[in-house]
């Protein structure tokens, strides 16, 4: 078996994707949310195959708010343009989680999968910022109106 750190990192990433799918299915973000939720659910399934290869248990789908991180709760609790800003900030936490996991991974296919998930969250963030009328490509942080 590969390192425990790798399994723990993958478990956390699957959980984060399941949480994100729940958040976007539940949040009041308009039409964009359904597509984000489906993509996050697909990413959770892709990461779960990596856990399966390590013979580790796969976290189940998130069913309620219990245990969600603060950034996810902020999306659920926000209204109007605040919901889009909270979603963009939430996407940054998902990007950071992937980036933090990458050094813990050993298998090249797993690294590639996590890097793809990271890129997908960067794309989500850009779409959300654009939806809110902000600068979708700024690396300097939120510039939404």
Buried (B, 14 or more C-beta within 10 A) or exposed (E): EBEEEBBEBBBBBBBBBBBBBBBBBBBEBEEBBEEBBEBBBBBBEBBBBBBEEBEBEBBEEBEEBEEBBEBBBBBBEBEEBBBBBBBBBBBBBBBEBBEEBEEBBEBEEBBEBBBEBBEBBBBBBBBBBBBBEBBBEEEEEBBBE
